[in-house]
């Protein structure tokens, strides 16, 4: 059970049409990334002792490993040295089919001798630099399309830097709260926008033939409709469970133990099978 701390009262819950959510733009993305970086740093500063060795939903990583990944992910955008270490000079890229796995491994290797406080200090230093670099990428670079392995899709660099990097930190903050039992400090407007962008992507992967209503509960209350017309199925799901399923941290069957379904069970199960998006 993760405690939730809310910094301001959420607005009245409305039903949002997932397919109609407005995509994020570059300047807004920088603002989201800045807020999320600070939220992550606030959480990490609360950790001590055994917290750092707790296992996470990313089963190969403990909390300290995850923090090394967070620092490394920003360092690669803040420093040519770290960019080269993670890409051109990364021997794992020749051995592993999924490039991001090779980059993640190098991030951890480069920080194997760092203490938790050193990792926090590094993230605090390189995080703002990484945001500035990503925000200032020339348009011709932002338009380049790249493979998004392990998912069978291509994405633009703009989507990677504007959507995925803040989402990655947001998700890992959930991972760390779950692993350590620390309080989830909710900023409803910020979290709502990140959730909206997950739901926008989910609308593309589920391609709902039948209308489905999703009621998000827990750390954030929000309601979304996928497809048109009256919903054939309605799913109540906690914010953390939703993101754990969408990021493939838990299976559809595991998710069924965490939700309430009303209406057509088969349609709801099909939705949960197909709702994975990129994190």
Helices and strands as residue ranges (DSSP letters): E 4-6, E 15-17, G 18-20, H 26-44, G 49-53, H 63-78, H 80-86, G 91-94, H 99-109, H 116-135, H 139-142, E 145-147, E 154-156, H 157-159, I 160-164, H 165-180, E 184-186, H 188-206, E 212-217, E 222-226, E 233-238, H 239-246, H 252-256, E 260-263, H 265-273
